[in-house]
Amino acid sequence: MGRNSFVLDASLADSLTRTNPTPAGTPVPAATLDIDGHTYIGVAMLGWGRELSATWSTLLQAGPSTVRRPSGGGVLAPAAGAHVSYARAPWFAACRSRRRRRPTCTSAA
């Protein structure tokens, strides 16, 4: 009880965008897909956790996040998170709130 922990949470994701979308249900050979490019999403957060009791714990995190394209341009924004958890055998519960930049993916037919 009362123990502190420190966390580094880092992730990098890659998203591909097609420039020539086809209608849903239409088979398309893989060789004909026109790929516009990559979008990289990166997040690095430092965190501080604390055990409040044998069953309750918390975690607070903050750091930068970015969405970038190889051709240039991008967004740098703050990222933050808070986590409260309760664990007692044989079950557990958790509440998490996060704020980080993510691309919005939409499709239209």
Summary of the structure (lengths in Angstrom):
residues: 109
radius of gyration: 20.0
end to end distance: 55.3
largest distance: 58.7
contacts: 244
relative contact order: 0.23
helix: 3%
strand: 63%
